[in-house]
Amino acid sequence: MAKEYHFRLPVTEERMRELHIGDLVYLTGIVITMRDISHRKAVDMLEAGERLPVDFTNGALWHCAPIVRQKEDGKWEAVAAGSTTSSKFSKLGAELIKKLQIRCTIGKGTMFPPTVDAMEEVGAVFLNATGGAAAMYACQIKEVVDVFWTELGLPEALWVLRVEELGPFIVGIDSHRHSLFEEVGAICRKNLKQVYEDSKLSPDYTYTYLPKRVMASARAKKD
């Protein structure tokens, strides 16, 4: 049965190993955002023996490009904060998890075997954010503490955010190699096979129309 957790960052490996797929998680503390180019930059810096501008140890990394605006006093505030697709960070993300001891990775969709391996090794989890909830998450960002790498463009910059009860997130991958994406997919494939059998339909046949055919059909009925 799924449980609900409220963590204050930084968080320990032991606490993360308590989590299982399907659990609900809320985070309070410092969360750092990174996207495509910033992942590459971070890995390159670590390989060159350079230090990153912030400490990720036992912290949370969010695959997010917050929409921000600068106030009259020069400080930034988040207007929206939606997650980007996480699967594209599977390899680089795995390297960062292992080298920086990141405990929580937040994003959209799923992540692939390199990340699953890293999370098992380090004691970390992948947290699924809700799509379309960017405005809600922005309300849970209480302060933009700092920003680095603005030369990459604001979406690719490394944003340091102080959040309060950020969530809810669902544990999509836990430190025990369980993936909610894979388990739900397996159930769907099994059920779909049964639907085909019960309906006496062929799984080799496409029972949907291409968009152009749908549009053409709609125009024909209108005429």
Secondary structure as GFF3:
##gff-version 3
##sequence-region A 1 223
A	DSSP	beta_strand	4	8	.	.	.	ID=ss1
A	DSSP	alpha_helix	13	16	.	.	.	ID=ss2
A	DSSP	beta_strand	24	34	.	.	.	ID=ss3
A	DSSP	alpha_helix	36	47	.	.	.	ID=ss4
A	DSSP	beta_strand	60	63	.	.	.	ID=ss5
A	DSSP	beta_strand	67	70	.	.	.	ID=ss6
A	DSSP	beta_strand	76	80	.	.	.	ID=ss7
A	DSSP	three_ten_helix	87	89	.	.	.	ID=ss8
A	DSSP	alpha_helix	90	100	.	.	.	ID=ss9
A	DSSP	beta_strand	104	107	.	.	.	ID=ss10
A	DSSP	alpha_helix	113	122	.	.	.	ID=ss11
A	DSSP	beta_strand	125	128	.	.	.	ID=ss12
A	DSSP	alpha_helix	134	139	.	.	.	ID=ss13
A	DSSP	beta_strand	141	148	.	.	.	ID=ss14
A	DSSP	three_ten_helix	150	152	.	.	.	ID=ss15
A	DSSP	three_ten_helix	154	156	.	.	.	ID=ss16
A	DSSP	beta_strand	158	173	.	.	.	ID=ss17
A	DSSP	alpha_helix	180	199	.	.	.	ID=ss18
A	DSSP	alpha_helix	211	222	.	.	.	ID=ss19
###
